[in-house]
Amino acid sequence: MTPLVRSFVSHFGEMGSRWGINRTVGQIYALLFVSPHPLNAEDIAEKLEFSRSNVSMGLKELQAWRLVKLKHLAGDRRDHFEAPTDAWEIFRTLAEERRRREIEPTLSMLRNALLEEPTQEEDRIAQERMKGMHDLIELMTTWFDDVQRMDAQTLAQLMKMGSRVGKLLEYTGKLRPQPALSR
């Protein structure tokens, strides 16, 4: 590996634990991401100086996250792997997987909890708070669905707008007729 690639791979390994994956998985992903061609498990193990079994387990985890794809090369019986190179595709995949693994189970639990009839004041208060959390997550999920349907160029424009979106909403709110005050 070149010093530049080694630095990138090392950094992803360090960041992996902060993102909920182990160092090995982070380094395997980073190596595949910057590799100009698909790599087989033996190549990955050699470049990263990992055991073949560690590489195999890491590749399985990355496949489960849909962050690497299996690729067969003509004349080679070994499995090769590659990572998507489009940053927007990677972002979308990660967001979808996190939603499936973390958000959906939480929404399901909240829905079930809100269906229960509170028998004590403590439960009523808890449900009120859970309802607020449920409503926020539902709103974010709906927004996420809308964003996922946007093409990368539109999404980039939206993100570049930043706080100007809030200012636009404030401005349009001032243009709307305000409800008349009752006297």
C-alpha positions as CSV (number, residue, x, y, z in Angstrom):
1,M,0.0,0.0,0.0
2,T,1.1,3.5,-0.7
3,P,1.5,5.9,2.3
4,L,-1.6,7.7,1.2
5,V,-3.7,4.5,1.1
6,R,-2.2,3.2,4.3
7,S,-3.1,6.5,6.1
8,F,-6.7,6.3,4.8
9,V,-7.1,2.6,5.7
10,S,-5.7,3.2,9.2
11,H,-8.0,6.1,9.8
12,F,-11.1,4.1,8.8
13,G,-10.0,1.4,11.2
14,E,-9.8,3.9,14.0
15,M,-13.1,5.5,13.1
16,G,-14.8,2.1,12.8
17,S,-15.3,1.6,16.5
18,R,-16.9,5.1,16.7
19,W,-19.3,4.0,14.0
20,G,-20.3,0.7,15.6
21,I,-18.0,-1.6,13.5
22,N,-14.7,-3.1,14.5
23,R,-11.3,-1.9,13.3
24,T,-10.8,-4.8,11.0
25,V,-14.1,-4.3,9.2
26,G,-13.3,-0.5,8.8
27,Q,-9.9,-1.2,7.3
28,I,-11.2,-3.9,4.9
29,Y,-13.9,-1.5,3.7
30,A,-11.4,1.4,3.3
31,L,-9.0,-0.8,1.3
32,L,-11.8,-2.0,-1.0
33,F,-13.1,1.6,-1.4
34,V,-9.8,3.0,-2.7
35,S,-8.7,-0.1,-4.6
36,P,-8.7,0.5,-8.4
37,H,-9.8,-3.1,-9.0
38,P,-11.7,-5.9,-7.0
39,L,-9.7,-7.8,-4.5
40,N,-10.0,-11.4,-3.3
41,A,-9.8,-12.3,0.4
42,E,-6.2,-13.5,0.1
43,D,-5.1,-10.1,-1.4
44,I,-6.9,-8.3,1.4
45,A,-5.4,-10.4,4.1
46,E,-1.9,-9.9,2.7
47,K,-2.2,-6.2,2.2
48,L,-3.7,-5.6,5.7
49,E,-1.6,-8.3,7.4
50,F,-4.8,-9.9,8.8
51,S,-5.7,-13.6,9.1
52,R,-7.8,-15.0,6.4
53,S,-10.5,-15.9,8.9
54,N,-10.7,-12.2,10.1
55,V,-10.9,-11.0,6.5
56,S,-13.7,-13.6,5.8
57,M,-15.7,-12.5,8.8
58,G,-15.2,-8.8,7.9
59,L,-16.3,-9.4,4.3
60,K,-19.5,-11.1,5.5
61,E,-20.3,-8.2,7.8
62,L,-19.7,-5.7,5.0
63,Q,-21.9,-7.8,2.7
64,A,-24.7,-7.8,5.3
65,W,-24.4,-4.0,5.3
66,R,-24.5,-4.0,1.5
67,L,-21.2,-2.0,1.5
68,V,-19.3,-4.5,-0.6
69,K,-20.3,-6.6,-3.6
70,L,-19.1,-10.0,-4.8
71,K,-17.5,-9.9,-8.2
72,H,-16.4,-12.9,-10.3
73,L,-13.5,-12.4,-12.6
74,A,-13.1,-14.5,-15.7
75,G,-10.5,-17.2,-15.4
76,D,-10.3,-16.8,-11.6
77,R,-12.3,-19.2,-9.3
78,R,-11.8,-17.0,-6.2
79,D,-14.4,-14.5,-5.1
80,H,-13.4,-10.9,-5.5
81,F,-15.0,-7.9,-3.7
82,E,-15.5,-4.3,-4.5
83,A,-17.0,-1.3,-2.7
84,P,-19.3,1.2,-4.4
85,T,-17.3,4.3,-5.3
86,D,-20.2,6.8,-5.5
87,A,-20.3,8.6,-2.1
88,W,-24.1,9.3,-2.5
89,E,-24.8,5.6,-3.0
90,I,-22.7,4.7,0.0
91,F,-24.6,7.4,2.1
92,R,-28.0,6.1,1.0
93,T,-27.0,2.5,1.7
94,L,-25.7,3.3,5.2
95,A,-28.8,5.4,6.0
96,E,-31.2,2.6,4.7
97,E,-29.4,0.0,6.8
98,R,-29.3,2.1,9.9
99,R,-33.0,2.7,9.5
100,R,-33.7,-1.0,9.1
101,R,-31.5,-2.0,12.0
102,E,-32.2,0.8,14.5
103,I,-35.1,3.1,13.6
104,E,-37.7,0.5,12.5
105,P,-37.4,-1.7,15.7
106,T,-37.7,1.4,17.8
107,L,-40.8,2.6,16.0
108,S,-42.3,-0.8,16.3
109,M,-41.7,-0.9,20.1
110,L,-43.1,2.6,20.5
111,R,-46.2,1.8,18.5
112,N,-46.8,-1.3,20.7
113,A,-46.2,0.8,23.9
114,L,-48.7,3.4,22.7
115,L,-51.4,0.8,22.1
116,E,-51.3,-0.2,25.8
117,E,-53.9,1.3,28.2
118,P,-52.1,3.1,31.0
119,T,-53.1,1.8,34.4
120,Q,-51.0,4.3,36.4
121,E,-50.2,8.0,36.2
122,E,-46.5,7.0,35.7
123,D,-47.5,5.0,32.6
124,R,-49.6,7.9,31.2
125,I,-46.7,10.3,31.5
126,A,-44.3,7.8,30.0
127,Q,-46.7,7.3,27.1
128,E,-47.0,11.0,26.5
129,R,-43.2,11.2,26.2
130,M,-43.1,8.1,24.0
131,K,-45.7,9.7,21.8
132,G,-43.5,12.7,21.3
133,M,-40.5,10.5,20.4
134,H,-42.7,8.4,18.1
135,D,-44.0,11.4,16.3
136,L,-40.6,12.9,15.8
137,I,-39.2,9.6,14.5
138,E,-42.2,9.2,12.1
139,L,-41.6,12.7,10.8
140,M,-37.9,12.0,10.3
141,T,-38.7,8.7,8.6
142,T,-41.1,10.5,6.2
143,W,-38.5,13.1,5.5
144,F,-35.9,10.4,4.9
145,D,-38.1,8.7,2.4
146,D,-38.6,12.0,0.5
147,V,-34.8,12.6,0.6
148,Q,-34.0,9.0,-0.6
149,R,-36.1,9.7,-3.7
150,M,-34.1,12.7,-4.7
151,D,-31.3,12.4,-7.2
152,A,-27.8,13.2,-6.0
153,Q,-27.6,16.6,-7.7
154,T,-30.9,17.8,-6.0
155,L,-29.8,16.4,-2.7
156,A,-26.4,18.2,-2.9
157,Q,-28.2,21.5,-3.7
158,L,-30.5,21.0,-0.8
159,M,-27.6,20.3,1.6
160,K,-25.7,23.4,0.2
161,M,-28.6,25.5,1.1
162,G,-28.1,24.8,4.8
163,S,-29.7,27.3,7.1
164,R,-31.1,29.3,4.1
165,V,-33.9,26.7,4.1
166,G,-35.0,27.9,7.5
167,K,-34.8,31.5,6.5
168,L,-37.0,30.7,3.4
169,L,-39.5,29.0,5.7
170,E,-39.6,32.0,8.0
171,Y,-40.1,34.3,5.1
172,T,-42.9,32.2,3.6
173,G,-44.5,32.0,7.1
174,K,-44.6,35.8,7.1
175,L,-46.3,35.9,3.8
176,R,-49.1,33.6,4.9
177,P,-52.2,35.3,6.3
178,Q,-52.1,35.3,10.0
179,P,-55.2,34.1,11.9
180,A,-57.4,37.0,13.1
181,L,-57.2,37.6,16.8
182,S,-60.6,37.2,18.5
183,R,-61.6,40.2,20.5
